[in-house]
Amino acid sequence: MLYRNSKEVRDSHKAIASLSFKFTPMSGRELMKILCNYFGFELENNYGSHVILINKNYHPPLLITVFMHNKLLPSSISHIVADAHIDRKEFLKYC
């Protein structure tokens, strides 16, 4: 039986983490450029520090909100990419 803090469990978590595709921090502007230039999104609207992007290739059209901060956390980038229905490997080709 493996216990939560056992060495085997910690080693297995490290192995899984090393296999995952990590996002590096980037600005909201950089993320917006990647989504617009490579994945078919267009600028729909701008609300203060948030930008709404639309992809009309989906039915109904897919709307994504991007925060225009100087540094987005990898977890935020991961959620935005998942909401955009983009594969992590495919996205990381353009970073």
Secondary structure, DSSP 8 states (H G I E B T S, - for coil): ---TTSHHHHHHHHHHHHHS-----B-HHHHHHHHHHHS--EEEEEETTEEEEEETTSSS-EEEEEE--SSB-HHHHHHHHHHTT--HHHHHTT-
